[in-house]
Amino acid sequence: MGLRLSEPSQLEWIYDLSAVLIHKGTAVNSGHYIAHIKDENTGQWWAFDDEHVSNLGHCPFGEGSSSCTAKVVHNDNTVLPSCVGTTPADTSRSHVDVVLPQSLESNAVSHKESFSSVDAYRLMYNLKRTRKNDDKRNHIANNIQLEGHKGLHNGFPLPPHLFEDLKDVNAAYLAVCEEYKLKKEREQHHIAERRQEVRSILSEAPVRSLEEPYYWVSTAWLRQWADNVIPGVIDNKPIQCSHGEVPVSKIGCMKRLSVKAWEILFSKYDGGPALSNSNYCMTCLIDGAQSVVSADSYRDQRILMRDLANDVIAKKCSDGAYFVSKTWLQQWVRRKNIDAPSEADAEPTASIRCRHGQLKPEQPGAKRLLVPEKLWLFLYKDAVAVKPDDPLGCTTFPSDSELCPECSDELSEVACFEDSLREIKLRHRQNHEKLAAGKGIPLSLNCTYYLMPSSWLTKWRNYTSISGKNTSSSVEPEVLDPVLDALKCEQHSRLLERPPDLMNKRGMLIQKSSSTDALTIITENDWISFCEEWGCNKEKGIMAIIESSDVAESNLGGCGEDMPRCKDHPSSQDEASNDPEIRQPVIRTTPETQDLLIRR
């Protein structure tokens, strides 16, 4: 292919190297492919290796590589690239031989480098042109030029039917351009006319004197009329009051127009209504004045009532006659001065009214205060004005109002229950004083104790320590029977948890850490009290006896080797207990623990 990459006049087919496909691997049915592809527009080469793409410059294997320096020099000084099959990374696996092609053997200066590689590759070429097609193209072009046609596109002749289609497309394009040009001229002419109209009407709009008649027009519509190419009809409804006249409150939303300017606008755009220079709406003016006076009067009166309410809250007022909610009155005092009643002024007695419509017994959330009669009348008037259709209305509770008997009975029952529950919890704490305080109990050898789940004791301690208004809402701990059953193996009825560790503190034997151990040691009296208080069967208790290590070893020595083990809950063996030098007291439980079964 090297000869066909050049362009000597004697060659008919001319090619360009367009791509090099390289196979990486030693087997034909596996491996990896890399592609080096030439951009025909820029003449640069690009390497494609999966998601990695890199620019190689104007040589197939990168600038400065041994492969891209391969040249073929012909007698006409044309420099051609040789056909190569290696990449810069493969140069260690290739070799170079300098050979002379047969067509160039007579030229001592010309030479050609050939490259080989152990990797398989494929070279792809594009047909650049043929000598026969060049002669045919030149012949057709000459004939078309002789016939006076311009059927060439980028130097190539067009068939007659394509040439006619191209003429039709060009003609349609020119027609569209001409139509757009005419439409643009019409729009520009219309815009110029609108601008002239706006200028002429605005020049006639000013009212020269106060005695001259005029019309009102909405500022919003006037701005829209001046800005838009196609404005709408005149709209003066936003500046018209309910009486069909101009209210003084809309003075900032309207402009005065002379009679001539108004007639021009009205004749062209219609709409309205026409608001002449008559006086402002007197009804709205009077109503506004009354509102201002009323607001001033209400504000002054509210200030006086607020001072009186502050005295009531500070308990400086002794002539209270009506009940109101204490929380509501405190919030009412904090609000800033306003000109009229608001939604917050409603229901001053709602929180102290029970579901039966009577005075609720005083309790948290239903605190009340006695206010003077003039303050109550002021509050009542505002509440009725805010919610005139409220079916319950603003309930009035004079100072001699009696409490709701039904709510009082319910509250008494709840109070009695809470008092009884509080006494029970107090008695529980007194029966188990050290357990309630979370303190460890002193232990002795050969004494009988019991083991309790530490998690249950924590719940019991939290339950008995809650008092006050949260007494009835505290969560009771579970019943003891199922809690103790969960500590025993269902198959062998053996204890699943290890006994707690012991420690000697100041000559006193105590449990090492009751907060982290799963079980806690309690006295026999505590166990009996728990059984009575929480309905537990005494026989289900987990008994524990503290023995010296010598006694424990003697008890274990007579045990058989074939004692069954609990496979459901395996436990680690305490290696320290086998050390004969350690004389730490040992806890023997009934039922036996899993550790003892493993040691046997």
PyMOL commands that set and color helices and strands:
alter all, ss='L'
color gray80, all
select helices_A, chain A and resi 3-5+88-93+102-104+131-147+160-204+219-227+237-239+248-253+259-269+282-313+326-334+343-345+350-352+373-386+405-431+433-437+454-465+468-470+480-485+524-534+538-540+549-557+575-578+594-599
alter helices_A, ss='H'
color red, helices_A
select strands_A, chain A and resi 13-24+32-38+45-49+52-57+71-73+79-81+94-99+112-117+121-130+152-153+156-157+214-218+234-235+254-258+271-272+275-276+322-325+368-371+448-453+502-505+508-511+519-523+542-547+586-590
alter strands_A, ss='S'
color yellow, strands_A
deselect
rebuild
show_as cartoon
